């Protein structure tokens, strides 16, 4: 019988695990791996896929640390709980519900202390070269592209960008975040950039950039969105920022790395997919059909379920409630509510923060695709906090790779 490629001899299996043949036999005797007799007395054989769990375990915690759910780095910034992220001992949802200013939450993440009042960030940050940036960004470009283009431009104009003293970096972040919020206007209406920059207030700057009338309820909705999105432990973009920070890269470069990782559809871009699902449903009446059709095709519905929150994402209620209260009769809001109800009736996972962000965009009557921009501006606070923490460690993050390809021929 011709041996299938998935079967390995004892010697091959031992080499695959990186152990001696005697050690492989010891594993088998303890039931850690199963083998079966080979044909015509050729010794025992082992299925490659049966060896993988043992191989991963034998590689040690450093090799396993890159898998979802395993701790990688120590941090004092955010603790994940069943009630949502806890920023330096304060639940994010409680900060949002209590009317805490976004700037105060950012200062909490950076320094560990929650200011008693509303911090006033300076409005005299670096000027945005709107005309030049607009030439690079056609109207309708994704808002994250505006962030990706603006960051290196501002870096080039900052002669002190390599100053990594914590207080200098915090001062730079206070100027930078409102400007990044303002630059979202570059892909919608560049004429809004100046007024947004002049505010110095990141929430108001974001509202003006997005074309949202800055009423108290609209600003409160944006404030809550920025706060609950501010940090979420070692997500992909935060880890990318920390890797860049560990090399000594400046603040702008670290944020650029974070934005690049964030832009993927499996991370920061997910809320846009929820918005397209709403468009697909078309109306509250079409929600059941849209869910049924996706399920019939075996497709996952974006924005539902979260590995860290099997009981439901705690960040959803404060945003969803405010969005519905602001625009209860808006067609997109009602369709989104119907999608959530249809998923619940089908006993599917609860909505996550991407659905909540889609609700925020629907209530504010924003064009499709602005959810990632809101998410990213909020997450800037957490990225800066993690960059600061990583730079104090003074340790280059350099994971090892475990080679699993075929060895080069010898002889």
Secondary structure, DSSP 8 states (H G I E B T S, - for coil): ----TTEEEHHHHHHHHTS-HHHHHHHHHTTSS--EE-GGG--EEEEHHHHHHHHHHHT-HHHHTTSTTS--S--SSEEEETTEEEETTEEHHHHHHTT--HHHHHHHHHHS---SS-----S------HHHHHHHS-TT--HHHHHHHHHHHHHHT-TTTT---HHHHHHHHHHHHHHHHHGGGGGT-GGGHHHHHHH--HHHHHHHHHT----HHHHHHHHHHHHHTS--SS-HHHHHHHHHHHTT--HHHHHHHHHHHHTSTTTTTHHHHHHHHHHHH-SHHHHHHHHHHHHHTT---TTB--TT-TT--THHHHHHHHHHHH-TT-HHHHHHHHHHHHHHHTT---B-HHHHHHHHHHHTT--TT-HHHHHHHHHHHHHHHHHHHHHHHT----------S------
